[in-house]
Amino acid sequence: MTQKDYYQAKLAYEMDSADLYEALKRNDQIVVVDGRSASAYAQEHIPGAISLPHREISAKSTKALDRSSIHVCYCDGIGCNASTKTALKLLELGFQVRELIGGLDWWKRDGYATHGEEVCTESGKECGC
């Protein structure tokens, strides 16, 4: 594999928060998947994301998901591998996947809104979720 091939492949498998934000604004065919526990999702998540804990992924739990969409998987951040486990399991079930670089942590660092029970920000202000 050449260095150019490596970087092209990396971009085919990963997405950063700015790319995800823009894709969502364009209404691209994307499903954002939170691979953390249901309780972590409830506390804080990317708006519009679905909760699909990696430990619960199966053919049955993913039956209703659109296989033609790209599923962008995330977790807490670089110290967590739930997004990788989620992406791998979905890939093995025939889904198109990408991993969100930096997860929820970098999403928030880039200033994007989150929703949830404990923390809810919209442009740095409470949004009353």
Salt bridges, closest charged atoms under 4 A:
GLU22 OE2 - LYS25 NZ 3.94
ASP28 OD2 - ARG26 NH2 2.70
ASP34 OD2 - ARG36 NH2 2.73
GLU44 OE1 - LYS108 NZ 3.02
ASP76 OD1 - ARG36 NH1 2.92
ASP105 OD1 - ARG109 NE 3.10
GLU122 OE1 - HIS115 NE2 3.98
